Amino acid sequence: TCGSRLYRWVHRPWLMSALVGALGSSAAVLAAFLMTAALRAIDRIPVSLGARSYEVRIGAGLLARAGAEIAPLLRRRRVAVLTDERVADLHLGALREGLGDIAMSALALPAGEATKSWAGLTRAVEWLLSEKVERRDIVVALGGGVIGDLAGFAAAIR
């Protein structure tokens, strides 16, 4: 199934990030996983959730092409990036470069499971509000499960 296939990819030791944004008045969530694994082509996996459907993309070089991948989704030429300090040190620069002329602001939270807490969520939501991120803007979760969960929830409730 799609879920078991995604599970195998998610649990491999590659950089993974999730592009999460609330779209439209129904606040549907769009997610695309950006990976820098040594894969030959970009795999596209549809996740069918009715009005909240999205596509997962997995493949080599997606960080370098982030601007081209994200630009068609933008209402405003800017993104807000939630990440953790470890991933930021390793990959935030590559994302910034890949976005090209798309403006980017970023918040790096402490790495680890302890960040998935009310305090971590509060910090993320307050940062999104201070950045004036609107409902139809794109929030990029650059990292793994903790950051993906936090960014998705924070983007949905901001």
C-alpha positions as CSV (number, residue, x, y, z in Angstrom):
1,T,0.0,0.0,0.0
2,C,1.0,3.6,-0.3
3,G,1.3,3.9,3.5
4,S,3.7,1.0,3.8
5,R,5.8,2.2,0.9
6,L,6.1,5.7,2.4
7,Y,6.9,4.2,5.8
8,R,10.0,2.4,4.3
9,W,11.2,5.6,2.7
10,V,10.7,7.7,5.7
11,H,12.7,5.4,7.9
12,R,15.8,5.3,5.7
13,P,18.7,7.5,6.9
14,W,18.4,10.2,4.3
15,L,17.6,13.9,4.7
16,M,13.9,14.4,4.5
17,S,11.8,17.4,4.7
18,A,8.2,18.2,4.2
19,L,6.6,21.1,2.5
20,V,3.5,21.8,4.4
21,G,1.1,24.6,3.6
22,A,-2.5,25.4,4.4
23,L,-4.3,26.0,1.1
24,G,-7.7,27.5,0.4
25,S,-10.5,28.3,2.8
26,S,-10.8,24.6,3.8
27,A,-7.2,24.7,5.1
28,A,-6.3,21.6,3.1
29,V,-2.7,20.5,3.8
30,L,-0.3,20.1,1.0
31,A,2.9,18.1,1.7
32,A,5.8,17.1,-0.5
33,F,8.8,15.3,0.9
34,L,12.1,16.6,-0.4
35,M,14.9,14.1,-0.1
36,T,18.6,14.3,-1.1
37,A,18.9,10.5,-1.4
38,A,20.6,8.9,-4.4
39,L,17.4,8.1,-6.2
40,R,17.3,8.2,-10.0
41,A,13.9,9.9,-10.6
42,I,11.3,11.7,-8.7
43,D,8.6,9.4,-7.3
44,R,5.2,11.0,-6.9
45,I,2.9,9.4,-4.5
46,P,-0.7,10.7,-4.3
47,V,-2.4,10.8,-0.9
48,S,-6.1,10.9,-1.6
49,L,-8.0,12.7,1.1
50,G,-10.7,14.4,-0.8
51,A,-10.4,18.2,-0.5
52,R,-7.2,17.7,1.6
53,S,-5.4,15.5,-1.0
54,Y,-1.7,16.1,-1.6
55,E,1.2,14.6,-3.4
56,V,4.4,13.2,-1.8
57,R,7.6,13.7,-3.9
58,I,10.7,11.8,-3.2
59,G,13.9,12.1,-5.3
60,A,17.5,13.3,-5.6
61,G,18.1,17.1,-6.0
62,L,14.7,18.4,-4.7
63,L,16.4,20.8,-2.3
64,A,18.3,22.3,-5.3
65,R,15.1,22.6,-7.2
66,A,12.9,23.8,-4.3
67,G,12.1,27.1,-6.0
68,A,10.8,25.5,-9.1
69,E,8.8,22.9,-7.1
70,I,7.3,25.5,-4.7
71,A,6.8,28.5,-7.0
72,P,3.6,27.3,-8.6
73,L,2.0,26.9,-5.1
74,L,2.8,30.4,-3.9
75,R,0.4,33.2,-3.6
76,R,3.2,35.4,-2.3
77,R,6.8,34.8,-3.2
78,R,7.9,33.8,0.3
79,V,8.0,30.7,2.5
80,A,8.4,30.2,6.2
81,V,10.7,27.3,7.2
82,L,10.5,25.3,10.4
83,T,13.4,23.1,11.1
84,D,15.6,21.8,13.9
85,E,19.1,23.1,14.7
86,R,20.9,20.0,13.5
87,V,19.2,19.9,10.1
88,A,19.5,23.7,9.8
89,D,23.2,23.5,10.2
90,L,23.5,20.8,7.5
91,H,20.8,21.8,4.9
92,L,19.1,25.2,5.5
93,G,21.7,26.9,3.2
94,A,21.0,24.4,0.4
95,L,17.3,25.1,0.7
96,R,17.8,28.9,0.7
97,E,19.9,28.6,-2.4
98,G,17.4,26.2,-4.1
99,L,14.6,28.7,-3.5
100,G,16.3,31.3,-5.7
101,D,14.4,34.6,-5.5
102,I,11.7,33.3,-3.2
103,A,12.0,35.1,0.2
104,M,12.6,32.7,3.1
105,S,12.4,33.2,6.9
106,A,13.4,30.3,9.2
107,L,13.0,29.1,12.8
108,A,15.3,26.4,14.0
109,L,14.0,24.6,17.1
110,P,16.1,22.3,19.3
111,A,16.5,18.8,17.8
112,G,14.8,15.8,19.4
113,E,11.5,14.4,20.5
114,A,11.2,16.9,23.4
115,T,10.5,19.7,20.9
116,K,7.2,18.0,20.1
117,S,5.5,19.6,23.1
118,W,3.2,22.5,24.0
119,A,6.2,24.7,24.4
120,G,7.6,23.8,21.0
121,L,4.2,24.3,19.4
122,T,3.7,27.6,21.1
123,R,7.1,28.8,19.9
124,A,6.3,27.7,16.3
125,V,2.8,29.3,16.2
126,E,4.0,32.6,17.8
127,W,6.9,32.7,15.3
128,L,4.5,32.1,12.4
129,L,2.2,34.9,13.7
130,S,5.2,37.3,14.1
131,E,6.2,36.5,10.5
132,K,2.7,37.4,9.4
133,V,2.3,34.0,7.7
134,E,-1.2,33.9,6.3
135,R,-3.5,30.9,5.8
136,R,-2.6,30.4,2.1
137,D,1.2,30.9,2.6
138,I,3.5,27.9,2.4
139,V,5.2,26.5,5.5
140,V,8.2,24.2,4.8
141,A,9.1,21.6,7.4
142,L,12.8,20.9,6.9
143,G,13.5,17.8,8.9
144,G,12.0,14.6,10.1
145,G,8.9,13.5,12.0
146,V,9.0,15.9,15.0
147,I,9.4,18.9,12.7
148,G,6.9,17.6,10.2
149,D,4.3,17.0,12.9
150,L,4.9,20.4,14.6
151,A,4.9,22.4,11.3
152,G,1.8,20.7,10.0
153,F,-0.1,21.3,13.2
154,A,1.2,24.9,13.6
155,A,0.4,25.7,10.0
156,A,-3.1,24.4,10.4
157,I,-4.0,26.3,13.6
158,R,-2.2,29.7,13.1
